[in-house]
């Protein structure tokens, strides 16, 4: 059956509105995840267990939004049967939603660890976490902006900058291990800090996933080079300070 121009215009407008709503849901998810990350690091520095518990509780909001995005994606696939660029856009939204949800999970993990960390004496190296977090936040904010603006260049720039986060994480990893070797009493709190730092490093990895999806969405092809990684913790040799 042929459609009239008016009907076709209505279908296109309706489809664009649905895609716009999907993008809006992802932006809202991203803002929540960034807020959770900032609040988690603040809770660590302030040793605020109540704030940390709220962050853990509020992670459910991001989970709920991911379910909404998944539902909307399935609906669009079933009703619109998109092809080419439209299909890439819908599949990118689904993948990006998953990455944002994981970013929220890692922020909640930092908050959970902080509750346990508060039971130990303050550790000087806690001050290094905000530096890691600022890089991670910047990467996430930039890839979300790139997604909103269909800006492949900005996505590629963030993708490249993740190496800095890896390098900072490796440096902190080494510091924490040395701190533990100098005094066994530091082992428990520094272990929690190691896990927190790893959570922040993993947030950077999910930001690069989003960047790759944005690049593919815009160009229809993956980034044509291998990302350099600065995380050397798996091969790091620690000198015995004794």
Secondary structure, DSSP 8 states (H G I E B T S, - for coil): ----HHHHHHHHHHHHHHHHHHHHHHHHHHHHHHHHHHHHHHHHHHT-HHHHHHHHHHHHHHHHHHHHHHHHHHHHHHHH---HHHHHHHHHHHHHHHHHHHHHHHHHHHHHHHHHHTTS---GGGGGHHHHHHHHHHHHHHHHHHHHHT-HHHHHHHHHHHHHHHHHHHHHHHHHHHHHHH-GGGHHHHHHHHHHHHHHHHHHHHHHHHHHHHHHHHHSS--SS-------GGG-------
